[in-house]
Amino acid sequence: MTQLKPGLKLKSAVCDAEIMVIKAGASDTLTCGGVAMLGAGDAPPSSVAADSGHLDGCQVGKRYVNDDQSLEVLCVKAGEGSLAANGGLLQTKESKKLPSSD
């Protein structure tokens, strides 16, 4: 796995999901569907199967973060696999409320 840095694009080995890294720590390991994510130009292994406990999906345009928000990724192509980092599932980042303009 290549070192994560902002702007890096990754794709899932088990579904159609693609992400872009927004913010990352030095030792983060990303998975989708329970399988390590691949670089944008890498070919998926032929005999890889998704973990059935990691198939909740990811939605295009949503940002996903870990518990302490030290890692943030943007889903650029939806897929069936759930995103996880270092063994913990990523959660959808809450959007900020805009101030009202009266």
N, C-alpha and C positions, 0 to 999 in steps of 0.2 A: 504494500500500500504506500503510495506516495504521501509525502508530508502535506497536511492540509494547510491551505493558505487562502485568503480572500480572492475570489474570482475563479477558483478551480472548479471545473465541471466534472461531475461524476455520474455514472449510470448504474442501474441495478443489473445484477447478473441473473435475476429470476423473474423480472417483470419489465414493463415499459418505463418505469420511473427514471427521471433524470433530475439532478439537483445542481445548484451552484452554491459554493461555500461563501457565506457573508462574513462570518467571524469564526475563528477556530483557535484552539489551544495547540500546544506543541505535540501532545501525545494522544490526540483524539483518533479513534478508529470508528468509521461509519459502516453500518450495515443496512441493508434493505431486505425485508423478508427473511431476516436471520442469516444472510450471506453477505460477505464483504463486498463493498461497492467497487466498481471498476473505473479506471480512467476513461475519458471520452473516446479514445481511440482503441481501447483494449477489446479483444474478442472474449465473449463469455465462455466459460468452460462448458463442455458438452453434457456432462452428467451432474448438474447442480440442481437441487430441489429446494424450494422455499420451506421454511419452518412454518407449520400450520398455525402456530401461536403468534406469528408476526405478519399476518395478512389482513390488517385493518385498513390498509390503503393510505395514500398520501394525495393531497389535492393540489392541482396546479395553482400557482400564485400565492400559496400560503407559505408563511415562514415558520420553521420549526426550531425549537430551542431545547437544550437540556435543562436540568433542574436549576443549576446556578447561572444559567444564561451565558456561559463562557463559550458556547458553541451555538452558531445560528446558520441555518441553511435555507435556501429558497427553492421550492419545488417548481421546476420549469416544464416538467412533463409528468402527468399523473400516472400512477401505477397502483397495483394491488398490494404491494409490500409496505409494511410499516417501517419507518425510519428509526434507527437506534444508534446510540453512540456509547462506546465503552460498556456495552451490555444493558444500558438503560434506554427505554423508549423515549423518543423525542416528543414533545408536546407542541401543539399549535400555539404560536405566539399571539397574545392578545393585542388587538389594534388599539392605538391611542385614541382617546376621545378628542375631537377637534372642538375648539371653543366656538360658541355660537356667535354669529354676527348679526347684530340687531340694527 
